Amino acid sequence: MSSASPPPEQLITQLRQQLILAQVRIMELEDIHNEVAPKLAETEALLSDAQILAESKVEEASHLTQVRTDLQKQYKHLQHVQHVTNTALEEARDTLTSKTNQTEALHQEVQKQQTHIRQYQADQKTNLESLAKLETELGAMQVETSEHIARLEELDQEQRDMKASRSWRWTAWIRSIERRFR
């Protein structure tokens, strides 16, 4: 043996001390392991949950991106529909204004026509009254004319009777002389 090496008993003692220290250290590590194992399991569960959540959020983000794209398309479509609707609305307003003006003009024309109708009705009433009066006068004149005709017929008959009489015929020479002196 060499002089620099310690005696074997001392080495065994040191070895025993190191073994005890190693066992203490192993027990400490087992205690630490026992303390850390649930935390590690909890951390692994949290990491697993985080991974699931991250995947879910990635899917949601992808879905939201798709929804956003769809919404942008719908927005552009709605803008187009709004433009078309506004154009149609302006045309409808113009048409409505035109129809309103036409309606107003027709209303005024109707009022004029109604005024004319009222005037014509008043004139008609006056004319009917005049007509009734004239019919009455005509009736009276017809009666009077009938009477005159009857009187004329009477007078004609009297004249015919008179001219057919003997005295008329005998006095014809006197009348002819009278006509010559006129």
C-alpha positions as protocol buffer text, in pm:
chain_id: "A"
residue {
  index: 1
  type: MET
  ca { x: 0 y: 0 z: 0 }
}
residue {
  index: 2
  type: SER
  ca { x: 109 y: 345 z: -54 }
}
residue {
  index: 3
  type: SER
  ca { x: 158 y: 610 z: 206 }
}
residue {
  index: 4
  type: ALA
  ca { x: -78 y: 848 z: 40 }
}
residue {
  index: 5
  type: SER
  ca { x: -377 y: 622 z: 60 }
}
residue {
  index: 6
  type: PRO
  ca { x: -585 y: 629 z: 373 }
}
residue {
  index: 7
  type: PRO
  ca { x: -637 y: 317 z: 572 }
}
residue {
  index: 8
  type: PRO
  ca { x: -913 y: 83 z: 457 }
}
residue {
  index: 9
  type: GLU
  ca { x: -1119 y: 141 z: 767 }
}
residue {
  index: 10
  type: GLN
  ca { x: -1121 y: 503 z: 707 }
}
residue {
  index: 11
  type: LEU
  ca { x: -1225 y: 434 z: 346 }
}
residue {
  index: 12
  type: ILE
  ca { x: -1506 y: 207 z: 460 }
}
residue {
  index: 13
  type: THR
  ca { x: -1620 y: 472 z: 704 }
}
residue {
  index: 14
  type: GLN
  ca { x: -1610 y: 733 z: 435 }
}
residue {
  index: 15
  type: LEU
  ca { x: -1785 y: 494 z: 204 }
}
residue {
  index: 16
  type: ARG
  ca { x: -2051 y: 432 z: 468 }
}
residue {
  index: 17
  type: GLN
  ca { x: -2094 y: 803 z: 522 }
}
residue {
  index: 18
  type: GLN
  ca { x: -2125 y: 861 z: 152 }
}
residue {
  index: 19
  type: LEU
  ca { x: -2377 y: 576 z: 128 }
}
residue {
  index: 20
  type: ILE
  ca { x: -2579 y: 724 z: 415 }
}
residue {
  index: 21
  type: LEU
  ca { x: -2556 y: 1064 z: 254 }
}
residue {
  index: 22
  type: ALA
  ca { x: -2657 y: 907 z: -78 }
}
residue {
  index: 23
  type: GLN
  ca { x: -2951 y: 733 z: 92 }
}
residue {
  index: 24
  type: VAL
  ca { x: -3053 y: 1060 z: 259 }
}
residue {
  index: 25
  type: ARG
  ca { x: -3017 y: 1231 z: -73 }
}
residue {
  index: 26
  type: ILE
  ca { x: -3226 y: 956 z: -240 }
}
residue {
  index: 27
  type: MET
  ca { x: -3492 y: 995 z: 29 }
}
residue {
  index: 28
  type: GLU
  ca { x: -3487 y: 1370 z: -15 }
}
residue {
  index: 29
  type: LEU
  ca { x: -3520 y: 1319 z: -389 }
}
residue {
  index: 30
  type: GLU
  ca { x: -3807 y: 1073 z: -330 }
}
residue {
  index: 31
  type: ASP
  ca { x: -3974 y: 1334 z: -102 }
}
residue {
  index: 32
  type: ILE
  ca { x: -3918 y: 1597 z: -368 }
}
residue {
  index: 33
  type: HIS
  ca { x: -4043 y: 1350 z: -626 }
}
residue {
  index: 34
  type: ASN
  ca { x: -4352 y: 1279 z: -415 }
}
residue {
  index: 35
  type: GLU
  ca { x: -4412 y: 1652 z: -379 }
}
residue {
  index: 36
  type: VAL
  ca { x: -4339 y: 1731 z: -744 }
}
residue {
  index: 37
  type: ALA
  ca { x: -4519 y: 1428 z: -899 }
}
residue {
  index: 38
  type: PRO
  ca { x: -4874 y: 1560 z: -831 }
}
residue {
  index: 39
  type: LYS
  ca { x: -4767 y: 1906 z: -944 }
}
residue {
  index: 40
  type: LEU
  ca { x: -4607 y: 1749 z: -1250 }
}
residue {
  index: 41
  type: ALA
  ca { x: -4923 y: 1547 z: -1318 }
}
residue {
  index: 42
  type: GLU
  ca { x: -5127 y: 1863 z: -1262 }
}
residue {
  index: 43
  type: THR
  ca { x: -4893 y: 2055 z: -1493 }
}
residue {
  index: 44
  type: GLU
  ca { x: -4919 y: 1781 z: -1755 }
}
residue {
  index: 45
  type: ALA
  ca { x: -5300 y: 1791 z: -1723 }
}
residue {
  index: 46
  type: LEU
  ca { x: -5288 y: 2169 z: -1752 }
}
residue {
  index: 47
  type: LEU
  ca { x: -5059 y: 2141 z: -2055 }
}
residue {
  index: 48
  type: SER
  ca { x: -5297 y: 1884 z: -2207 }
}
residue {
  index: 49
  type: ASP
  ca { x: -5592 y: 2114 z: -2136 }
}
residue {
  index: 50
  type: ALA
  ca { x: -5393 y: 2406 z: -2274 }
}
residue {
  index: 51
  type: GLN
  ca { x: -5315 y: 2204 z: -2587 }
}
residue {
  index: 52
  type: ILE
  ca { x: -5685 y: 2114 z: -2628 }
}
residue {
  index: 53
  type: LEU
  ca { x: -5783 y: 2476 z: -2563 }
}
residue {
  index: 54
  type: ALA
  ca { x: -5520 y: 2599 z: -2809 }
}
residue {
  index: 55
  type: GLU
  ca { x: -5648 y: 2356 z: -3075 }
}
residue {
  index: 56
  type: SER
  ca { x: -6003 y: 2467 z: -3000 }
}
residue {
  index: 57
  type: LYS
  ca { x: -5901 y: 2834 z: -3029 }
}
residue {
  index: 58
  type: VAL
  ca { x: -5718 y: 2761 z: -3355 }
}
residue {
  index: 59
  type: GLU
  ca { x: -6036 y: 2597 z: -3487 }
}
residue {
  index: 60
  type: GLU
  ca { x: -6242 y: 2893 z: -3361 }
}
residue {
  index: 61
  type: ALA
  ca { x: -5997 y: 3134 z: -3522 }
}
residue {
  index: 62
  type: SER
  ca { x: -6022 y: 2940 z: -3848 }
}
residue {
  index: 63
  type: HIS
  ca { x: -6402 y: 2939 z: -3818 }
}
residue {
  index: 64
  type: LEU
  ca { x: -6405 y: 3310 z: -3734 }
}
residue {
  index: 65
  type: THR
  ca { x: -6182 y: 3380 z: -4033 }
}
residue {
  index: 66
  type: GLN
  ca { x: -6431 y: 3191 z: -4251 }
}
residue {
  index: 67
  type: VAL
  ca { x: -6721 y: 3376 z: -4087 }
}
residue {
  index: 68
  type: ARG
  ca { x: -6542 y: 3706 z: -4143 }
}
residue {
  index: 69
  type: THR
  ca { x: -6487 y: 3619 z: -4509 }
}
residue {
  index: 70
  type: ASP
  ca { x: -6854 y: 3523 z: -4543 }
}
residue {
  index: 71
  type: LEU
  ca { x: -6961 y: 3841 z: -4365 }
}
residue {
  index: 72
  type: GLN
  ca { x: -6744 y: 4050 z: -4597 }
}
residue {
  index: 73
  type: LYS
  ca { x: -6908 y: 3881 z: -4896 }
}
residue {
  index: 74
  type: GLN
  ca { x: -7251 y: 3943 z: -4743 }
}
residue {
  index: 75
  type: TYR
  ca { x: -7153 y: 4303 z: -4669 }
}
residue {
  index: 76
  type: LYS
  ca { x: -7049 y: 4356 z: -5031 }
}
residue {
  index: 77
  type: HIS
  ca { x: -7371 y: 4189 z: -5145 }
}
residue {
  index: 78
  type: LEU
  ca { x: -7576 y: 4406 z: -4908 }
}
residue {
  index: 79
  type: GLN
  ca { x: -7396 y: 4715 z: -5037 }
}
residue {
  index: 80
  type: HIS
  ca { x: -7492 y: 4612 z: -5389 }
}
residue {
  index: 81
  type: VAL
  ca { x: -7850 y: 4541 z: -5280 }
}
residue {
  index: 82
  type: GLN
  ca { x: -7858 y: 4876 z: -5101 }
}
residue {
  index: 83
  type: HIS
  ca { x: -7735 y: 5051 z: -5416 }
}
residue {
  index: 84
  type: VAL
  ca { x: -7995 y: 4873 z: -5629 }
}
residue {
  index: 85
  type: THR
  ca { x: -8262 y: 4947 z: -5368 }
}
residue {
  index: 86
  type: ASN
  ca { x: -8163 y: 5314 z: -5350 }
}
residue {
  index: 87
  type: THR
  ca { x: -8173 y: 5337 z: -5729 }
}
residue {
  index: 88
  type: ALA
  ca { x: -8514 y: 5171 z: -5738 }
}
residue {
  index: 89
  type: LEU
  ca { x: -8630 y: 5395 z: -5452 }
}
residue {
  index: 90
  type: GLU
  ca { x: -8519 y: 5708 z: -5639 }
}
residue {
  index: 91
  type: GLU
  ca { x: -8698 y: 5584 z: -5951 }
}
residue {
  index: 92
  type: ALA
  ca { x: -9007 y: 5508 z: -5741 }
}
residue {
  index: 93
  type: ARG
  ca { x: -8988 y: 5855 z: -5584 }
}
residue {
  index: 94
  type: ASP
  ca { x: -8958 y: 6013 z: -5928 }
}
residue {
  index: 95
  type: THR
  ca { x: -9251 y: 5805 z: -6051 }
}
residue {
  index: 96
  type: LEU
  ca { x: -9448 y: 5893 z: -5740 }
}
residue {
  index: 97
  type: THR
  ca { x: -9374 y: 6263 z: -5790 }
}
residue {
  index: 98
  type: SER
  ca { x: -9478 y: 6236 z: -6154 }
}
residue {
  index: 99
  type: LYS
  ca { x: -9795 y: 6044 z: -6065 }
}
residue {
  index: 100
  type: THR
  ca { x: -9869 y: 6290 z: -5784 }
}
residue {
  index: 101
  type: ASN
  ca { x: -9836 y: 6579 z: -6029 }
}
residue {
  index: 102
  type: GLN
  ca { x: -10054 y: 6397 z: -6281 }
}
residue {
  index: 103
  type: THR
  ca { x: -10305 y: 6320 z: -6007 }
}
residue {
  index: 104
  type: GLU
  ca { x: -10308 y: 6684 z: -5900 }
}
residue {
  index: 105
  type: ALA
  ca { x: -10354 y: 6796 z: -6261 }
}
residue {
  index: 106
  type: LEU
  ca { x: -10634 y: 6542 z: -6305 }
}
residue {
  index: 107
  type: HIS
  ca { x: -10787 y: 6655 z: -5976 }
}
residue {
  index: 108
  type: GLN
  ca { x: -10784 y: 7014 z: -6097 }
}
residue {
  index: 109
  type: GLU
  ca { x: -10931 y: 6904 z: -6430 }
}
residue {
  index: 110
  type: VAL
  ca { x: -11201 y: 6711 z: -6243 }
}
residue {
  index: 111
  type: GLN
  ca { x: -11276 y: 7020 z: -6037 }
}
residue {
  index: 112
  type: LYS
  ca { x: -11303 y: 7225 z: -6357 }
}
residue {
  index: 113
  type: GLN
  ca { x: -11526 y: 6961 z: -6512 }
}
residue {
  index: 114
  type: GLN
  ca { x: -11738 y: 6951 z: -6198 }
}
residue {
  index: 115
  type: THR
  ca { x: -11768 y: 7329 z: -6215 }
}
residue {
  index: 116
  type: HIS
  ca { x: -11870 y: 7300 z: -6579 }
}
residue {
  index: 117
  type: ILE
  ca { x: -12113 y: 7022 z: -6491 }
}
residue {
  index: 118
  type: ARG
  ca { x: -12267 y: 7236 z: -6219 }
}
residue {
  index: 119
  type: GLN
  ca { x: -12291 y: 7525 z: -6465 }
}
residue {
  index: 120
  type: TYR
  ca { x: -12442 y: 7294 z: -6726 }
}
residue {
  index: 121
  type: GLN
  ca { x: -12685 y: 7160 z: -6467 }
}
residue {
  index: 122
  type: ALA
  ca { x: -12783 y: 7513 z: -6372 }
}
residue {
  index: 123
  type: ASP
  ca { x: -12816 y: 7599 z: -6743 }
}
residue {
  index: 124
  type: GLN
  ca { x: -13008 y: 7279 z: -6797 }
}
residue {
  index: 125
  type: LYS
  ca { x: -13241 y: 7365 z: -6512 }
}
residue {
  index: 126
  type: THR
  ca { x: -13293 y: 7712 z: -6658 }
}
residue {
  index: 127
  type: ASN
  ca { x: -13340 y: 7561 z: -7003 }
}
residue {
  index: 128
  type: LEU
  ca { x: -13585 y: 7304 z: -6865 }
}
residue {
  index: 129
  type: GLU
  ca { x: -13777 y: 7580 z: -6694 }
}
residue {
  index: 130
  type: SER
  ca { x: -13772 y: 7780 z: -7019 }
}
residue {
  index: 131
  type: LEU
  ca { x: -13870 y: 7468 z: -7210 }
}
residue {
  index: 132
  type: ALA
  ca { x: -14156 y: 7401 z: -6971 }
}
residue {
  index: 133
  type: LYS
  ca { x: -14266 y: 7762 z: -7008 }
}
residue {
  index: 134
  type: LEU
  ca { x: -14231 y: 7740 z: -7387 }
}
residue {
  index: 135
  type: GLU
  ca { x: -14420 y: 7410 z: -7389 }
}
residue {
  index: 136
  type: THR
  ca { x: -14694 y: 7576 z: -7189 }
}
residue {
  index: 137
  type: GLU
  ca { x: -14693 y: 7871 z: -7431 }
}
residue {
  index: 138
  type: LEU
  ca { x: -14680 y: 7628 z: -7725 }
}
residue {
  index: 139
  type: GLY
  ca { x: -14974 y: 7439 z: -7583 }
}
residue {
  index: 140
  type: ALA
  ca { x: -15163 y: 7765 z: -7541 }
}
residue {
  index: 141
  type: MET
  ca { x: -15062 y: 7871 z: -7894 }
}
residue {
  index: 142
  type: GLN
  ca { x: -15166 y: 7534 z: -8031 }
}
residue {
  index: 143
  type: VAL
  ca { x: -15502 y: 7574 z: -7863 }
}
residue {
  index: 144
  type: GLU
  ca { x: -15521 y: 7928 z: -7993 }
}
residue {
  index: 145
  type: THR
  ca { x: -15406 y: 7813 z: -8339 }
}
residue {
  index: 146
  type: SER
  ca { x: -15664 y: 7537 z: -8332 }
}
residue {
  index: 147
  type: GLU
  ca { x: -15925 y: 7794 z: -8243 }
}
residue {
  index: 148
  type: HIS
  ca { x: -15802 y: 8025 z: -8524 }
}
residue {
  index: 149
  type: ILE
  ca { x: -15801 y: 7737 z: -8769 }
}
residue {
  index: 150
  type: ALA
  ca { x: -16150 y: 7645 z: -8662 }
}
residue {
  index: 151
  type: ARG
  ca { x: -16254 y: 8010 z: -8697 }
}
residue {
  index: 152
  type: LEU
  ca { x: -16084 y: 8030 z: -9039 }
}
residue {
  index: 153
  type: GLU
  ca { x: -16261 y: 7715 z: -9146 }
}
residue {
  index: 154
  type: GLU
  ca { x: -16585 y: 7868 z: -9023 }
}
residue {
  index: 155
  type: LEU
  ca { x: -16513 y: 8189 z: -9209 }
}
residue {
  index: 156
  type: ASP
  ca { x: -16408 y: 7994 z: -9521 }
}
residue {
  index: 157
  type: GLN
  ca { x: -16728 y: 7795 z: -9497 }
}
residue {
  index: 158
  type: GLU
  ca { x: -16926 y: 8116 z: -9453 }
}
residue {
  index: 159
  type: GLN
  ca { x: -16746 y: 8268 z: -9750 }
}
residue {
  index: 160
  type: ARG
  ca { x: -16812 y: 7959 z: -9962 }
}
residue {
  index: 161
  type: ASP
  ca { x: -17171 y: 7961 z: -9847 }
}
residue {
  index: 162
  type: MET
  ca { x: -17194 y: 8333 z: -9918 }
}
residue {
  index: 163
  type: LYS
  ca { x: -17035 y: 8296 z: -10264 }
}
residue {
  index: 164
  type: ALA
  ca { x: -17258 y: 8002 z: -10333 }
}
residue {
  index: 165
  type: SER
  ca { x: -17565 y: 8208 z: -10245 }
}
residue {
  index: 166
  type: ARG
  ca { x: -17797 y: 8351 z: -10505 }
}
residue {
  index: 167
  type: SER
  ca { x: -17755 y: 8708 z: -10385 }
}
residue {
  index: 168
  type: TRP
  ca { x: -17379 y: 8689 z: -10429 }
}
residue {
  index: 169
  type: ARG
  ca { x: -17416 y: 8574 z: -10781 }
}
residue {
  index: 170
  type: TRP
  ca { x: -17676 y: 8844 z: -10867 }
}
residue {
  index: 171
  type: THR
  ca { x: -17456 y: 9122 z: -10722 }
}
residue {
  index: 172
  type: ALA
  ca { x: -17137 y: 9015 z: -10903 }
}
residue {
  index: 173
  type: TRP
  ca { x: -17176 y: 9296 z: -11166 }
}
residue {
  index: 174
  type: ILE
  ca { x: -17175 y: 9559 z: -10883 }
}
residue {
  index: 175
  type: ARG
  ca { x: -16851 y: 9426 z: -10742 }
}
residue {
  index: 176
  type: SER
  ca { x: -16681 y: 9422 z: -11078 }
}
residue {
  index: 177
  type: ILE
  ca { x: -16770 y: 9789 z: -11131 }
}
residue {
  index: 178
  type: GLU
  ca { x: -16636 y: 9872 z: -10787 }
}
residue {
  index: 179
  type: ARG
  ca { x: -16308 y: 9698 z: -10867 }
}
residue {
  index: 180
  type: ARG
  ca { x: -16267 y: 9901 z: -11181 }
}
residue {
  index: 181
  type: PHE
  ca { x: -16306 y: 10230 z: -11003 }
}
residue {
  index: 182
  type: ARG
  ca { x: -16048 y: 10148 z: -10744 }
}
